[in-house]
Each structure stands twice: as structure tokens, then as C-alpha cells.
Amino acid sequence: SAEDMVITDAILRRKLGIGIFTLDTGRLHADTLNILSAIRERYGYEVQVFPPDPAAVAEYVASFGRDAFYESVDLRKRCCHIRKVEPLERALRGKEAWITGQRREQAATRAGLKIQEYDEARAIVKFNPLADWSEAEVWHYIRARDVPYNALHDQGYRSIGCAPCTRPTVAGEAGRAGRW
């Protein structure tokens, strides 16, 4: 996301020594994957990538079909668990804290987001340093510092996930309306 690139830039520009990872669900847009090489070129940093377990993906596809997530909410949640939730659990294993690019303005479910909170599900401290930033502030930071970002944003994508589960938003829609 654009927000995550703000955090990536702040960490790498200041050489803070904080590890950066991403989840590669196996269904990402090419433009999303291109950000990894842009980070490598700009900052000389190799982002750690956490893919889904290949056996779990293969079992899901064999049992339900590659695009079964279109068939029911349950199958979408299963797909997300395999491709996002489980890899995130692996990425956070053994960590004392994690930093996200979540903002209160992104969704009603994030309205109460705190800058620092305790993620009880993972027993870890979670920092949301952009919680009170507006979308305009995120883009001002990116443009002022020439931070690399996902080219899909220029095509109307305000929130980007897996390719089949993401679409551009239209005028008047909430930023995350293009997801799922």
C-alpha cells in the first residue's frame, strides 16, 4: 500500500534497522511485485517475502478450484487464511512488535485504531504510526520524497490486495470498496 511505502521509506531512509517483510499471496498484481525491485534499487534493501504454504494452496485448489473464493464467503475466508493469515503468523513469529500502515480513515472498522495497541490474538505490540494521517498526507509524503509506490494507484486502485479480489474504486466510493 501507499501507507506501507511511507513506513518503508521512513525506516530505510533513517537506517533504523527494523526488518521489513511482505506477504506474497501468489495472486498479486505484477505491479505490486514490482515494488520489491523498486525498494531494492532505491534503498539497497531486500524485503523478506513470506509466501503461502504450497501444499495448503494445492489442497485448496484441488478441493475447491483456483477461483473458488468467488463462490462463497467461507471459501474466500479460507483462501485469505491460506494466502495471508498463515504467512503473517509466520512472519510475526518470535517478534516483539510490528508496524502497520493502517489508518483510521481507511474504514469504519479502523475508526478506533490507536497509534500503539496490543494485538491480543498474536500476543504482540502493534504500532500504527499513520493512524491519524489522511490519505492526502500519505500522498504528500510520497510525492515530496519521491517514494516508489504501486503503479495501480495511478489507475484508480486505492486499496490493493490480490489481483482477482481488487478493483479500482469510482468517485464517491470508500477507499477499501475495491476489495473483495
Short mmCIF file of the C-alpha atoms (twelve columns), coordinates in Angstrom:
data_MODEL
# 
_entry.id   MODEL 
# 
loop_
_atom_site.group_PDB 
_atom_site.id 
_atom_site.type_symbol 
_atom_site.label_atom_id 
_atom_site.label_alt_id 
_atom_site.label_comp_id 
_atom_site.label_asym_id 
_atom_site.label_seq_id 
_atom_site.Cartn_x 
_atom_site.Cartn_y 
_atom_site.Cartn_z 
_atom_site.pdbx_PDB_model_num 
ATOM 1   C CA . SER A 1   0.000   0.000   0.000   1 
ATOM 2   C CA . ALA A 2   0.989   3.634   -0.287  1 
ATOM 3   C CA . GLU A 3   0.939   3.778   3.515   1 
ATOM 4   C CA . ASP A 4   3.367   0.883   3.801   1 
ATOM 5   C CA . MET A 5   5.715   2.636   1.393   1 
ATOM 6   C CA . VAL A 6   5.688   5.712   3.669   1 
ATOM 7   C CA . ILE A 7   6.742   3.486   6.573   1 
ATOM 8   C CA . THR A 8   9.295   1.643   4.420   1 
ATOM 9   C CA . ASP A 9   10.822  4.943   3.341   1 
ATOM 10  C CA . ALA A 10  10.973  6.249   6.914   1 
ATOM 11  C CA . ILE A 11  12.671  3.063   8.154   1 
ATOM 12  C CA . LEU A 12  15.167  2.727   5.321   1 
ATOM 13  C CA . ARG A 13  15.948  6.436   4.848   1 
ATOM 14  C CA . ARG A 14  16.798  6.706   8.559   1 
ATOM 15  C CA . LYS A 15  18.565  3.305   8.605   1 
ATOM 16  C CA . LEU A 16  16.549  2.254   11.658  1 
ATOM 17  C CA . GLY A 17  17.487  -1.420  11.472  1 
ATOM 18  C CA . ILE A 18  13.864  -2.560  11.523  1 
ATOM 19  C CA . GLY A 19  13.167  -5.616  9.374   1 
ATOM 20  C CA . ILE A 20  10.625  -5.256  6.590   1 
ATOM 21  C CA . PHE A 21  8.566   -8.108  5.190   1 
ATOM 22  C CA . THR A 22  5.710   -8.594  2.783   1 
ATOM 23  C CA . LEU A 23  3.250   -11.345 2.030   1 
ATOM 24  C CA . ASP A 24  3.245   -12.763 -1.493  1 
ATOM 25  C CA . THR A 25  -0.111  -14.479 -1.771  1 
ATOM 26  C CA . GLY A 26  0.704   -15.985 -5.148  1 
ATOM 27  C CA . ARG A 27  -2.170  -13.961 -6.660  1 
ATOM 28  C CA . LEU A 28  -0.693  -10.441 -6.573  1 
ATOM 29  C CA . HIS A 29  -0.675  -7.993  -9.479  1 
ATOM 30  C CA . ALA A 30  2.658   -7.702  -11.315 1 
ATOM 31  C CA . ASP A 31  2.693   -4.003  -10.369 1 
ATOM 32  C CA . THR A 32  2.579   -5.000  -6.711  1 
ATOM 33  C CA . LEU A 33  5.513   -7.374  -7.095  1 
ATOM 34  C CA . ASN A 34  7.443   -4.664  -8.967  1 
ATOM 35  C CA . ILE A 35  7.601   -2.672  -5.735  1 
ATOM 36  C CA . LEU A 36  10.098  -5.205  -4.351  1 
ATOM 37  C CA . SER A 37  12.614  -4.407  -7.084  1 
ATOM 38  C CA . ALA A 38  11.911  -0.668  -6.708  1 
ATOM 39  C CA . ILE A 39  12.778  -0.922  -2.992  1 
ATOM 40  C CA . ARG A 40  15.920  -2.897  -3.811  1 
ATOM 41  C CA . GLU A 41  17.008  -0.305  -6.393  1 
ATOM 42  C CA . ARG A 42  16.155  2.787   -4.317  1 
ATOM 43  C CA . TYR A 43  17.284  1.692   -0.874  1 
ATOM 44  C CA . GLY A 44  19.536  -1.313  -1.494  1 
ATOM 45  C CA . TYR A 45  17.275  -3.362  0.765   1 
ATOM 46  C CA . GLU A 46  15.910  -6.853  0.207   1 
ATOM 47  C CA . VAL A 47  12.391  -7.172  1.618   1 
ATOM 48  C CA . GLN A 48  11.741  -10.552 3.228   1 
ATOM 49  C CA . VAL A 49  8.902   -12.327 1.397   1 
ATOM 50  C CA . PHE A 50  6.506   -14.766 3.061   1 
ATOM 51  C CA . PRO A 51  4.544   -16.907 0.581   1 
ATOM 52  C CA . PRO A 52  1.672   -19.243 1.455   1 
ATOM 53  C CA . ASP A 53  2.377   -22.886 2.162   1 
ATOM 54  C CA . PRO A 54  2.401   -24.524 -1.308  1 
ATOM 55  C CA . ALA A 55  0.762   -27.704 -0.007  1 
ATOM 56  C CA . ALA A 56  -2.116  -25.739 1.543   1 
ATOM 57  C CA . VAL A 57  -2.660  -23.806 -1.711  1 
ATOM 58  C CA . ALA A 58  -2.547  -27.025 -3.749  1 
ATOM 59  C CA . GLU A 59  -5.052  -28.713 -1.426  1 
ATOM 60  C CA . TYR A 60  -7.436  -25.732 -1.616  1 
ATOM 61  C CA . VAL A 61  -7.224  -25.589 -5.415  1 
ATOM 62  C CA . ALA A 62  -7.650  -29.373 -5.763  1 
ATOM 63  C CA . SER A 63  -10.646 -29.397 -3.418  1 
ATOM 64  C CA . PHE A 64  -12.462 -26.255 -4.484  1 
ATOM 65  C CA . GLY A 65  -10.865 -24.833 -7.645  1 
ATOM 66  C CA . ARG A 66  -8.440  -21.993 -8.249  1 
ATOM 67  C CA . ASP A 67  -11.076 -19.248 -8.089  1 
ATOM 68  C CA . ALA A 68  -13.449 -20.830 -5.582  1 
ATOM 69  C CA . PHE A 69  -13.354 -17.690 -3.428  1 
ATOM 70  C CA . TYR A 70  -15.984 -16.259 -5.796  1 
ATOM 71  C CA . GLU A 71  -18.426 -18.990 -4.741  1 
ATOM 72  C CA . SER A 72  -18.891 -18.185 -1.050  1 
ATOM 73  C CA . VAL A 73  -17.704 -16.026 1.802   1 
ATOM 74  C CA . ASP A 74  -16.452 -19.165 3.561   1 
ATOM 75  C CA . LEU A 75  -14.260 -20.128 0.611   1 
ATOM 76  C CA . ARG A 76  -12.965 -16.536 0.368   1 
ATOM 77  C CA . LYS A 77  -12.054 -16.604 4.053   1 
ATOM 78  C CA . ARG A 78  -10.304 -19.966 3.617   1 
ATOM 79  C CA . CYS A 79  -8.318  -18.600 0.693   1 
ATOM 80  C CA . CYS A 80  -7.343  -15.482 2.672   1 
ATOM 81  C CA . HIS A 81  -6.346  -17.615 5.642   1 
ATOM 82  C CA . ILE A 82  -4.033  -19.742 3.499   1 
ATOM 83  C CA . ARG A 83  -2.577  -16.883 1.475   1 
ATOM 84  C CA . LYS A 84  -2.474  -14.045 4.048   1 
ATOM 85  C CA . VAL A 85  -3.235  -15.009 7.647   1 
ATOM 86  C CA . GLU A 86  -0.950  -18.032 7.982   1 
ATOM 87  C CA . PRO A 87  2.022   -16.320 6.248   1 
ATOM 88  C CA . LEU A 88  1.524   -13.282 8.514   1 
ATOM 89  C CA . GLU A 89  1.620   -15.560 11.556  1 
ATOM 90  C CA . ARG A 90  4.954   -16.978 10.324  1 
ATOM 91  C CA . ALA A 91  6.318   -13.508 9.616   1 
ATOM 92  C CA . LEU A 92  5.485   -12.311 13.138  1 
ATOM 93  C CA . ARG A 93  6.604   -15.443 14.971  1 
ATOM 94  C CA . GLY A 94  9.226   -14.520 17.582  1 
ATOM 95  C CA . LYS A 95  8.803   -10.763 17.060  1 
ATOM 96  C CA . GLU A 96  8.177   -8.384  19.956  1 
ATOM 97  C CA . ALA A 97  6.278   -5.819  17.886  1 
ATOM 98  C CA . TRP A 98  5.102   -4.987  14.398  1 
ATOM 99  C CA . ILE A 99  4.353   -1.810  12.486  1 
ATOM 100 C CA . THR A 100 1.436   -1.395  10.092  1 
ATOM 101 C CA . GLY A 101 0.322   1.278   7.647   1 
ATOM 102 C CA . GLN A 102 -3.270  1.181   8.851   1 
ATOM 103 C CA . ARG A 103 -5.130  4.479   9.140   1 
ATOM 104 C CA . ARG A 104 -8.395  5.326   10.913  1 
ATOM 105 C CA . GLU A 105 -9.749  6.985   7.776   1 
ATOM 106 C CA . GLN A 106 -9.463  3.752   5.728   1 
ATOM 107 C CA . ALA A 107 -12.582 2.059   7.089   1 
ATOM 108 C CA . ALA A 108 -15.241 2.346   9.763   1 
ATOM 109 C CA . THR A 109 -13.755 -0.761  11.381  1 
ATOM 110 C CA . ARG A 110 -10.485 1.166   11.835  1 
ATOM 111 C CA . ALA A 111 -12.032 4.339   13.296  1 
ATOM 112 C CA . GLY A 112 -10.831 3.475   16.819  1 
ATOM 113 C CA . LEU A 113 -7.322  2.496   15.722  1 
ATOM 114 C CA . LYS A 114 -4.668  3.545   18.230  1 
ATOM 115 C CA . ILE A 115 -1.093  4.523   17.418  1 
ATOM 116 C CA . GLN A 116 0.077   1.799   19.804  1 
ATOM 117 C CA . GLU A 117 -2.017  -1.169  20.814  1 
ATOM 118 C CA . TYR A 118 -1.666  -4.722  21.980  1 
ATOM 119 C CA . ASP A 119 -2.563  -7.364  19.411  1 
ATOM 120 C CA . GLU A 120 -4.055  -9.960  21.738  1 
ATOM 121 C CA . ALA A 121 -4.540  -12.554 19.005  1 
ATOM 122 C CA . ARG A 122 -0.787  -12.618 18.408  1 
ATOM 123 C CA . ALA A 123 0.381   -11.513 21.874  1 
ATOM 124 C CA . ILE A 124 2.459   -8.731  20.339  1 
ATOM 125 C CA . VAL A 125 2.619   -4.930  20.431  1 
ATOM 126 C CA . LYS A 126 1.322   -3.319  17.253  1 
ATOM 127 C CA . PHE A 127 2.237   0.177   16.120  1 
ATOM 128 C CA . ASN A 128 0.091   2.133   13.668  1 
ATOM 129 C CA . PRO A 129 2.139   5.334   13.247  1 
ATOM 130 C CA . LEU A 130 -0.079  6.634   10.422  1 
ATOM 131 C CA . ALA A 131 -3.337  6.048   12.315  1 
ATOM 132 C CA . ASP A 132 -4.274  9.725   12.280  1 
ATOM 133 C CA . TRP A 133 -2.914  10.554  8.797   1 
ATOM 134 C CA . SER A 134 -5.251  11.437  5.966   1 
ATOM 135 C CA . GLU A 135 -4.956  9.910   2.503   1 
ATOM 136 C CA . ALA A 136 -3.803  13.345  1.270   1 
ATOM 137 C CA . GLU A 137 -0.981  13.384  3.846   1 
ATOM 138 C CA . VAL A 138 0.187   9.956   2.700   1 
ATOM 139 C CA . TRP A 139 0.371   11.120  -0.922  1 
ATOM 140 C CA . HIS A 140 2.036   14.401  0.042   1 
ATOM 141 C CA . TYR A 141 4.796   12.420  1.806   1 
ATOM 142 C CA . ILE A 142 5.226   10.106  -1.195  1 
ATOM 143 C CA . ARG A 143 5.427   12.936  -3.710  1 
ATOM 144 C CA . ALA A 144 7.632   15.196  -1.573  1 
ATOM 145 C CA . ARG A 145 10.212  12.411  -1.104  1 
ATOM 146 C CA . ASP A 146 9.745   10.688  -4.472  1 
ATOM 147 C CA . VAL A 147 8.924   7.419   -2.706  1 
ATOM 148 C CA . PRO A 148 8.266   4.456   -5.024  1 
ATOM 149 C CA . TYR A 149 4.667   3.266   -4.998  1 
ATOM 150 C CA . ASN A 150 2.433   0.739   -6.721  1 
ATOM 151 C CA . ALA A 151 1.539   1.922   -10.239 1 
ATOM 152 C CA . LEU A 152 -2.003  0.586   -9.719  1 
ATOM 153 C CA . HIS A 153 -2.694  3.651   -7.560  1 
ATOM 154 C CA . ASP A 154 -2.447  5.736   -10.743 1 
ATOM 155 C CA . GLN A 155 -5.199  3.547   -12.255 1 
ATOM 156 C CA . GLY A 156 -7.748  4.227   -9.507  1 
ATOM 157 C CA . TYR A 157 -6.820  1.479   -7.051  1 
ATOM 158 C CA . ARG A 158 -6.906  2.997   -3.560  1 
ATOM 159 C CA . SER A 159 -6.504  -0.289  -1.666  1 
ATOM 160 C CA . ILE A 160 -4.652  -3.175  -3.287  1 
ATOM 161 C CA . GLY A 161 -4.748  -6.868  -2.472  1 
ATOM 162 C CA . CYS A 162 -4.782  -9.994  -4.606  1 
ATOM 163 C CA . ALA A 163 -5.457  -9.382  -8.308  1 
ATOM 164 C CA . PRO A 164 -8.812  -11.209 -8.540  1 
ATOM 165 C CA . CYS A 165 -10.072 -9.612  -5.311  1 
ATOM 166 C CA . THR A 166 -9.191  -5.984  -6.060  1 
ATOM 167 C CA . ARG A 167 -10.646 -3.401  -8.418  1 
ATOM 168 C CA . PRO A 168 -10.285 0.345   -8.877  1 
ATOM 169 C CA . THR A 169 -12.730 2.472   -6.925  1 
ATOM 170 C CA . VAL A 170 -15.004 5.025   -8.523  1 
ATOM 171 C CA . ALA A 171 -15.755 8.570   -7.407  1 
ATOM 172 C CA . GLY A 172 -17.607 8.621   -4.107  1 
ATOM 173 C CA . GLU A 173 -16.651 5.091   -3.028  1 
ATOM 174 C CA . ALA A 174 -14.722 4.435   0.158   1 
ATOM 175 C CA . GLY A 175 -11.037 3.643   -0.286  1 
ATOM 176 C CA . ARG A 176 -11.418 -0.042  0.524   1 
ATOM 177 C CA . ALA A 177 -14.598 -0.509  -1.557  1 
ATOM 178 C CA . GLY A 178 -12.490 -2.083  -4.295  1 
ATOM 179 C CA . ARG A 179 -11.512 -5.040  -2.112  1 
ATOM 180 C CA . TRP A 180 -13.251 -8.460  -2.136  1 
# 
